[in-house]
Amino acid sequence: MGWLCGEHVWTGVLTLCRLRAPTKPPRRNATPWQTLYPQAPPTTVRPGFDTLQVLREGKLPPRSGKLEPRLELEVLTYVRSGTLAYEDSRGRSGLIMAGEFQRMTTGAGVRYGEANASASEWAHVFQVWLRPASTGLEPGHEQKRFGTGVRRGRLCLVASPEGAEGSLNVYQDARLYSGILEAGQHIVHGLGAGRCAWLQLVEGAASFADLSLVTGDGVEICDEPSVSITASTDTEVLLLDLGAGAAAAQVLAAEGRSASA
């Protein structure tokens, strides 16, 4: 399978990120992470997405890895297949197995690395980087397996600011859901006022609004009351539900001042 490059299609309040095959396949010793939603410059960030820095997918060759920068982040990792090894400059290390999710709080100045732990198998990984709600958090991590049984037929909460429903605790107004749907199944997720979402089709095919989505597609959703998904085939999705961040609050406040002027 070739590595994929993103292509954005604007559709009003929705933005579709559709993937296409590159002109050259990756080298076997490369670490080909695919960035699906890099953080836009502050002058162009869409309200509600300023806390999301990166959402990316990677298929890592055996024994490949990379060292991440020294940033304060909330990193949510989902290993769909294979095994991911991690280690940071404070001596913490471990493995994330297939079906497991991890939340890692990376303090400023703490470097951490990730690598495919297998010498023969590829690893399929999804990762979300969020700016934490406050600075100076103590670095740490939390990890949990959410099996296919608890994710089948619904959107299972895997990370939230309160650690609700047995989910991982994340220090940001963000909720990450994982769902496995059968062909023909329809689910609806309500969005609160001022909230936005990112829908990622991990595998399969589904319809959302007027969009037909296939494996690798992602949709940025704003100004919608809900996210309504119908699976066309057996499908796996990730849904990131985001509250209004700092940039969004500034935009909304400015709009309020303009309306009252």
C-alpha positions, 0 to 999 in steps of 0.5 A: 500500500502506498503512502497517502497525501492529503487534499482538502475540499471545502463544502460550506461548513464542512471540510473534506480531507481526501487522500490520494496516492503519492508518486513515489512509494516510501523507503523501507527505512522511512517513518512515513507519518501522514498529517491529516490536519496540521494546525493552521497559522493563527491568522487563518485558524478556524474557530474551534480547532485552535487546540488541535495541532496535529491529527495524523495516521502512520503505517510504520515499517519494522523497527522504524521510529522517530524522536518528537520535539520538546513541546507541551502537548496532550498526545492521544495514540491509537494502535490499530495493528502492530505494537508501538514502543515509546520512551522519553528522556525521563526514563519512562518506556513501554509498549502500546499494543493493538487495540490500545489507546494512550494519553501522554502529557509531554512537559516542555523540554521532555523529549520522547521517541516512538518506534515500531517494536516489531522486527517483521510486522508493520504498525498502523497508528493514529495520533492526535496532538492537542494543546493542553488547557494549561501550561506546566503540567506534570508529564505522565501517561495513561493507557487502556485497551478498548476492545472491539466488543465495547466499540462495536455498534456505537461511539465509545468514549476513549478520552475526555477531560473528566475521564468519564465512562472509564475513558482516558483523562485528557487536559483539554476540552476534547472528547475522542470516540471510537466506533465500529459499525456494521453495514447499514448501521446509522449513528448520531452524535450530538454537538453542543453549542459552539463545538466542532468535530473531526470525523476520521474514516479509519476503514470502510465506507460511510455517508455523512451529510452529502459526502460519501467517505472512504478509508482515509477520508476525514471531515472537519465539521463546524456549525452543525447540531450533530454528526450523523453517519451511515455505514455503507460497509463494515466501517471503523471511525474516530470522532474528535469532539472539540470545545471552543478554544481560545481563538474561537472565543476571541472570534465569537466575542468579536462577532458579539461586539460587532452585532451589538455596535 
